Amino acid sequence: MLVNEEIRAKEVLVIGPNGEQVGVKSIKDALTLATYASLDLVLMNPNDNPPVCKIMDYNKFKYEKKKKAKEALKRQKATQSELKEYRLSPVIDVGDFETKLRNVTKYLQKGDRIKLTIRFKGRQMAHTELGLEVLTKFASRLEDLADIQDQPKLDGRVMTMLLVPKKDKK
């Protein structure tokens, strides 16, 4: 946005600090009005004929614009749950299984979605039912916290399943 002396138009439509239309003025008169009000002349719409300028505190305007953008980003992040991926093994040990279960529980309580993957190596491909067993056991242990969005499916050497946090039914 162009401010004060940066504006190169000969005549501009001036809008006052309270939103009232002052009228079409020469750029020199508009700058004088802004100076008397101890504010800035800001070019709002350069494509109009004549271009539209507003008398305002430009630094305050920039600050509020940045604040609104930050707030919008915060709201966007709040509504958008993250996707966390956990890799399991078809021959996972009890301790590892419990540890991953605890970690997944924390993320589900925060509202994140969980993608569980099992990669089969070598001859494990002959026993994909073991991987399916691990995923269903994992999902059944979390049934009070999560719903299965995507059932376990095998894609090449990788079996995946997607869990989403349960919605509170109050």
N, C-alpha and C positions, 0 to 999 in steps of 0.2 A: 504494500500500500504506500502511496506517495503522501508525504506530509509537508505542509508549509511551502517553503521555497522550491521543493522538488516538483510541484505541480506546474505543468507547462501550458495549460489552457489559457486562452485570453479571457473568457467569461465562464462563470460556473454558477450553478444553482446552489444556493447556500441554505443549509438547514441549521437552525440554531441549536444551542446546547440542550434545550428542553424538547427538541423534536419539532419545533415550529418552523414553517418555511419563511425564510427571510426574503427570498426572491433571487432573480438573476443579477449577479454583481460582477464587476471586473475582478480579476484575481488580486489586484492591489487592494481594492476595497475589502474583499473577503479576508485577506491577511490582516488588514487593519482591525476589522471586527474581532477576529480571533485573538489578536494581540491585546486589545482592550479587555477582553474577557479572561486574559491570562490562560488561554487554552490553545490547542493546535487546530489547524485546518487540515482535515483528512479527506483525501479523494476516495469516495465510497464506490462510485460507479463511473468509470472513465468512458464507457461506451455510449452513454446517453448523450442527447444533444439538447442543451449544454450538459457537460459532465456534472455529476452531483458531488458536492463536498459537504462535510458536516463539521461543525465546530465542537470539539470534544477534547478531553484529556487523553491523549494517545497512549501514554504509558499505562494508564489505568485500563484502557480498552484492551491493550495487549495482555496485561496481567489476567484480566477476567477471561479472555479468550483461551489462554493457556490453562487456566484453572478448570474451565468447562471441559476442555479436551482431556485433561488428566482424570477428571471425574467420570467422563464417558468411558475412558479406557478401563478405569477401575470397575465400573458396572459391567463392562463387556467381559472382563476377566472373571468376575463373580458368576456370571451366567454360564460361562464356558468352562466345563469341567475338563481337566487334563486327562490324557490317556497315558497310563503307566503300563509298561510292559515287563512281565516277569517270565523268565525262561525256566522251565522245569525239565526234568529228565525222566524217561520212562522207568529208570531204575533208581529213582530218588530215595535217599535214606530218610528215616523218620525225623531226625534232627533237622535236616535241611528243609524238609516239608513243613515242619512246625514253625521254623524261622520265617520262611516265605509267607506262611499263613498269617503270622503276626504282622508282618510288614504290609501285606495286602489289606488286612483288617483296618490298619491305621489309615491307609489311603481311601478305603471305601467310606470310612466314617467322615473323612474330609470332603467326600463327594466326588472323588476322581473315578474314572472308568478304568478297568483293569483288563489288559490283554494278556492272556496266558499262552505261551508257546512251548511246544515240545519239538525239538529237532532230533530226528532219528538218524543214527550213524550206522553205516555198514549193515550188519545182519539184523539190527533192531527193526529194520523195515519189514521183516517177516512177522514181527509181533507188534503191530500197531495197536492191537487191542490193549496192550499194557499201558500205552500212552493215554488211550481213551479212559482207561480205568483210573489213572492218576488224575486226569482233569475232572472226571465226574466226582471222585472222592473230594477233590479240592472244592468244587462247587457245592457239594452237599454239606461240607463243614462251614460254608459261608452262607447257607440258605436263609439265615435270619437277617443278614446284612445286604445280600446282593441277589439280583435276578440275572439269569443267563440271557444276554441279548442275542448272541450268536452261538448256536450249538457247536460242539467240537467238530471241526472238519479238517480233512487231510488235504494238503496242497503240496504235492511233490513229497519232500522229506520232512515237511513241517506241519504239525497239527496245531490249530489255533482255536481259542475260545474267548469270547468277550463277556465280561461281567460288568453290570452297571449297579450303582447303589439303589437300594429299594426306596421308593417314595414313601414318606410317612403318611399313613392313612388316619388322620385325626379328625 
